[in-house]
Amino acid sequence: MTAKDHFNPIQESANSLAVGDDTSDSPCIGVCTTLYDEICQGCGRTLSEVSNWVFLNQEEKDQVWKRIRADGTAMRFQRQNKEGN
C-alpha cells in the first residue's frame, strides 16, 4: 500500500508547497534563500519575480515557469526528482 492509496485532498494540497508540484500557480516551495545572486534557491525565480508575482499576467508567469523548468537547479525540482525516484 502506498501513500497514494490513502488520498486525502487536505494533505495533498498541504504537501504541494513542500514538494513543489506543477499544479500550483506559484513556483514557491516556502524555502526562500539566495546565495551570491538575485535568484531564490528554493524556486529559481529572481527577487523581482518573487516580489511581483501577483502582478504578472499568465503569459509572464508561463515564461518564468518555462525558464526555471529549463534551468532545473532550484530546490523545487530537486525535490520532485527525489519523489519520482
Secondary structure as UniProt FT lines:
FT   HELIX           3..6
FT   HELIX           9..19
FT   TURN            22..23
FT   STRAND          39..40
FT   TURN            41..43
FT   HELIX           47..52
FT   HELIX           53..55
FT   HELIX           58..71
FT   HELIX           75..84
//
